[in-house]
Amino acid sequence: MSQDTTSKDYFFAQLATLSDAMIAAHGKDFAMGAMVLAARFIAEGEARELAAAEAAKTPEPSRIIL
């Protein structure tokens, strides 16, 4: 087995353990929803990083004190 395959197997085992814990604590719907949100977070990561970089370039609006 290659080092790459061993590493992937390790992470799949961690995901299985985490999934089992989430199901036990909050049910299957929560666990699936959390995993979908995690996948979305990963998929949108680059877009989010670009948006954050653009936001950092924009000066923060001055605060109005009443």
Secondary structure by P-SEA (a helix, b strand, c coil): ccaaaaaaaaaaaaaaaaaaaaaacccaaaaaaaaaaaaaaaaaaaaaaaaaaaaaaccccccccc
